[in-house]
Amino acid sequence: MQTKARDADPRDPTREAAWLDKQIGRAVRQINGTARRLQDRGVDMDNGRGHRVHVDGPSIDWAGVVIIDHPDPPDDHATPAAGGGNVPYVVLLRRDWEFLFDQLRSTHAVVSYLHRVDGSTEKLGTEPERYYELAAADAAAPPGPLDPALEGVGDTRSVPLLPAAPADIDDDAHSIVRIRCFEDIVTSDIEPGRHTDRLSVLASIDSLPVAYRAELGRLLIEALTASQQTEPDTVFWRFRTYVAGADRDQLGFGVCSVFNETIRSAFGAWLRLRHHERISRTGTTDLTSVGVLLTPRHDGYREWDTTMAAINGDPQLTDQELQQYRELFNNYRSDAA
């Protein structure tokens, strides 16, 4: 990403157009230089929270974005073409960059959008028009074919990749996923050297399709309310699992009325079983399953606690464990648990 800001007062349109072309060309060259270095080898970097993380540059499909912060850009300015680069790039006005994040509320979704459009609009500042054209095409498109590995597993749903309405139109439901769960995971204590692993988990959670988030948020809010009405000596347990494709990480979100070591162990067993079932269907062990569990608190300090677990590879469950876990979690399947 490169940002170019116009600090001086705008002048006549011709001079402003020349400034735009010059700064865009410079930004694209800087993006290409950075991309060459990142594509060549992995690097360690400090993120915005001061944590050291490893970036495996050669394994990433890079895209560039140039953000132009200009108080009054010329109308109908043609986006200049700067060919010969290492990566595709998109030139956006700052207001259009902010529009994409306001619309999608997901870094994964915005980056996926940049890869999808694979280039700038003809006229600078017309990104919202292109977005809504693609959103309308998504809404009109028939559902794609279901991966055979997912046939007969839970409910099948099809949603547009790009929502026409802003993602946070149901703000309480959306924010419980986008902000509360994320913040709890981001700010929790973690072993030294595991920050890269945590970022990978956050990226997996952020890959949940935007159109599902409000629905998931409502489910979690309703489950948290119901969990506080549980009879004594009983446990409320509700989960939902999402699989957006055979090559995508599996995500599970749930609510339990209490949290103790027994529930912690049960949560881990549930996730290992779901992961085992997933890799048994797909035949691959290089995917990750992530589970997020919310449990209400009653001390007034906060509304709930968030517990996260993730697993990659073969869990190597014994026959006895498989039998026990299936008896516990598969005899009654509710909400695609």
VOMAR-146938 format. One record per residue (C-alpha): residue number from 1; z, y, x. Coordinates in steps of 0.2 Angstrom, whole numbers, padded with zeros to 4 digits. Each point is the difference from the previous one (the first is absolute). Layout:
NUM,Z,Y,X
...
This chain:
1,0000,0000,0000
2,-0004,0018,0006
3,0005,0016,-0009
4,-0009,0016,0003
5,0009,0016,-0007
6,-0008,0017,-0003
7,0014,0012,0005
8,-0010,0016,0000
9,-0005,0009,-0015
10,-0017,-0007,-0007
11,-0015,0011,0004
12,-0017,-0001,-0007
13,-0007,-0017,-0007
14,-0012,-0002,0014
15,0013,0002,0014
16,0012,-0011,-0010
17,-0013,-0013,-0001
18,-0003,0000,0018
19,0018,-0002,0003
20,0001,-0015,-0011
21,-0015,-0009,0009
22,0008,0004,0017
23,0017,-0007,-0005
24,-0007,-0015,-0009
25,-0010,-0005,0015
26,0014,0002,0012
27,0012,-0010,-0011
28,-0013,-0014,-0002
29,-0001,-0001,0019
30,0019,-0001,0002
31,0000,-0014,-0013
32,-0013,-0010,0009
33,0010,0002,0017
34,0016,-0005,-0008
35,-0009,-0015,-0009
36,-0007,-0006,0017
37,0017,-0001,0008
38,0008,-0008,-0015
39,-0014,-0013,-0002
40,0002,-0004,0018
41,0018,-0006,0001
42,0017,0001,-0010
43,0012,0014,0003
44,0018,0004,-0003
45,0004,0016,-0010
46,0015,0009,-0007
47,-0002,0002,-0019
48,0006,0015,-0010
49,0018,-0008,-0001
50,0001,-0001,0018
51,-0002,-0019,0001
52,-0011,-0009,0013
53,-0014,-0010,-0008
54,-0014,-0010,0007
55,-0018,0004,-0007
56,-0012,-0015,0003
57,-0015,0011,0001
58,-0014,-0013,0003
59,0005,-0009,-0016
60,-0001,0015,-0011
61,-0015,0006,-0010
62,0001,0018,0004
63,-0007,0015,-0010
64,0002,0018,0004
65,0004,0015,-0011
66,-0003,0019,0004
67,0011,0011,-0011
68,-0006,0018,-0001
69,0014,0013,-0004
70,-0009,0015,-0006
71,0006,0013,-0012
72,-0017,0004,-0007
73,-0014,-0011,0006
74,-0018,0005,-0004
75,-0007,-0007,-0016
76,-0013,-0014,0000
77,0003,-0003,0019
78,-0010,-0015,0006
79,0011,-0012,0009
80,-0008,-0001,0018
81,-0005,-0017,0006
82,0007,-0005,0017
83,-0008,-0017,0004
84,0003,-0012,0015
85,0018,-0003,-0003
86,0011,-0016,0002
87,0007,0001,-0018
88,-0005,0006,-0017
89,0008,0016,-0005
90,0003,0011,-0015
91,0001,0019,0000
92,0012,0007,-0013
93,0007,0017,-0004
94,0019,0000,0000
95,0001,0002,-0019
96,-0011,-0016,-0002
97,0011,-0010,0012
98,0015,0005,-0010
99,-0009,-0004,-0016
100,-0003,-0018,0006
101,0018,-0003,0004
102,0006,0008,-0016
103,-0012,-0011,-0010
104,0004,-0016,0009
105,0017,0002,0008
106,-0003,-0014,0012
107,-0006,0001,0018
108,-0008,-0017,-0001
109,-0010,0006,-0015
110,-0006,0016,0008
111,-0005,-0009,0016
112,-0009,-0013,-0010
113,-0009,0014,-0009
114,-0006,0008,0016
115,-0007,-0017,0006
116,-0008,-0002,-0017
117,-0009,0017,0000
118,-0005,-0003,0018
119,-0005,0018,0003
120,0002,0018,-0006
121,-0007,0008,-0016
122,-0016,0010,0001
123,0010,0016,-0004
124,0017,0004,0008
125,0013,0001,-0014
126,-0007,-0012,-0012
127,0010,-0015,0003
128,0009,0000,-0017
129,-0017,-0001,-0009
130,-0005,-0015,0011
131,0017,-0008,-0004
132,-0001,0001,-0018
133,-0018,-0006,0000
134,0006,-0016,0009
135,0015,-0001,-0011
136,-0011,0000,-0015
137,-0011,-0013,0008
138,0015,-0011,0003
139,0006,0001,-0018
140,-0017,-0005,-0006
141,-0002,-0014,0012
142,0003,-0018,-0006
143,0013,-0010,0009
144,-0004,-0008,0016
145,0000,-0019,0002
146,0017,-0008,0002
147,0003,-0009,0017
148,0001,-0018,-0003
149,0016,-0001,0009
150,0008,0011,-0013
151,-0006,-0009,-0016
152,0013,-0007,-0011
153,0014,0011,0008
154,0009,0012,-0011
155,-0009,0013,-0011
156,-0017,0007,0006
157,-0002,0019,-0002
158,-0014,0012,0005
159,0003,0018,0003
160,-0011,0014,0008
161,0003,0003,0018
162,0000,0019,-0003
163,0010,0006,-0015
164,-0007,0015,-0009
165,0018,0006,-0004
166,0012,0005,0014
167,0010,-0015,0006
168,0016,0009,-0004
169,-0003,0004,-0018
170,0014,-0011,-0005
171,0011,0008,0014
172,0016,-0010,-0002
173,-0008,-0017,-0001
174,-0012,0004,0015
175,0014,0009,0011
176,0011,-0016,-0001
177,-0013,-0009,0010
178,-0008,0014,0010
179,0016,0009,0005
180,0016,-0009,-0003
181,-0005,-0017,0006
182,-0010,0007,0015
183,0014,0011,0005
184,0014,-0013,-0001
185,-0011,-0011,0012
186,-0004,0014,0012
187,0017,0006,0002
188,0009,-0017,0001
189,0007,-0005,0017
190,-0011,-0012,0009
191,0001,-0009,0017
192,-0007,0009,0015
193,-0018,-0004,0003
194,-0004,-0005,-0018
195,-0007,0017,-0006
196,-0018,-0006,0001
197,0005,-0015,-0011
198,0008,0012,-0013
199,-0016,0011,0000
200,-0011,-0016,-0003
201,0011,-0004,-0015
202,-0001,0017,-0007
203,-0019,0000,0002
204,0000,-0016,-0010
205,0010,0007,-0014
206,-0011,0016,0000
207,-0015,-0011,-0002
208,0006,-0004,-0018
209,-0015,0007,-0011
210,0004,0017,-0006
211,-0003,-0005,-0018
212,0014,-0013,0000
213,0014,0011,0006
214,0005,0009,-0016
215,0000,-0017,-0009
216,0011,-0007,0014
217,0011,0015,0000
218,0003,-0002,-0019
219,0004,-0018,0002
220,0013,0003,0014
221,0008,0014,-0010
222,0001,-0011,-0016
223,0007,-0014,0011
224,0013,0011,0008
225,0006,0005,-0017
226,0000,-0017,-0007
227,0009,-0007,0015
228,0015,0011,-0003
229,0002,-0008,-0018
230,0002,-0017,0008
231,0014,-0011,-0007
232,0014,-0004,0012
233,-0002,-0015,0011
234,-0019,0000,-0003
235,-0014,0007,0012
236,-0015,0010,-0006
237,-0015,-0004,0011
238,-0018,0007,-0003
239,-0015,0000,0012
240,-0018,0005,0000
241,-0012,-0006,0013
242,-0017,0009,0004
243,-0014,-0007,0010
244,-0015,0011,0000
245,-0012,-0012,0009
246,0000,-0016,0011
247,0000,0011,0015
248,0013,0012,-0005
249,0019,-0001,0003
250,0011,-0007,-0014
251,0012,0012,-0007
252,0016,-0004,-0011
253,0011,0012,-0008
254,0016,-0004,-0010
255,0017,0005,-0007
256,0016,-0010,0000
257,0016,0005,-0008
258,0011,-0004,0015
259,-0001,-0001,0018
260,0009,-0012,0011
261,-0003,-0013,0014
262,-0005,-0013,-0014
263,-0013,0013,-0007
264,-0006,0004,0018
265,-0003,-0018,0003
266,-0009,-0003,-0017
267,-0011,0015,0003
268,-0005,-0007,0017
269,-0003,-0017,-0007
270,-0011,0008,-0014
271,-0010,0009,0012
272,-0003,-0015,0012
273,-0005,-0011,-0015
274,-0013,0014,-0006
275,-0007,0001,0017
276,-0001,-0019,0002
277,-0009,0000,-0017
278,-0012,0013,0006
279,-0005,-0007,0017
280,-0002,-0017,-0009
281,-0013,0007,-0011
282,-0009,0011,0012
283,0001,-0012,0015
284,0004,0014,0012
285,0017,0005,0008
286,-0004,0017,0007
287,0004,0010,-0016
288,0017,0008,-0004
289,0011,-0001,-0015
290,0012,0014,-0003
291,0014,0000,-0013
292,0010,0015,-0006
293,0016,-0002,-0010
294,0010,0013,-0009
295,0018,-0003,-0005
296,0010,0013,-0010
297,0015,0009,0007
298,0015,0005,-0010
299,0010,0011,0012
300,-0009,0016,-0004
301,-0006,0002,0018
302,-0018,-0005,-0005
303,-0009,-0009,-0014
304,-0005,-0015,0009
305,-0002,-0009,0017
306,-0017,-0006,0007
307,-0002,-0016,0010
308,-0017,-0004,0008
309,-0005,-0016,0008
310,-0017,-0005,0008
311,-0008,-0016,0006
312,-0015,-0005,0010
313,-0007,-0017,0005
314,0005,-0017,-0007
315,0018,0000,-0006
316,0001,-0019,0004
317,0010,-0004,-0016
318,0006,-0018,0000
319,-0003,-0011,-0015
320,0018,0002,-0006
321,-0001,0019,0001
322,-0017,0000,-0009
323,0008,-0011,-0014
324,0016,0011,-0001
325,-0010,0016,0000
326,-0012,-0005,-0013
327,0014,-0007,-0012
328,0009,0017,0002
329,-0015,0012,-0001
330,-0015,-0009,-0008
331,0008,-0008,-0016
332,0000,0016,-0009
333,-0014,0012,0006
334,0002,0018,-0008
335,-0009,0016,0005
336,-0010,-0011,0013
337,0016,-0003,0009
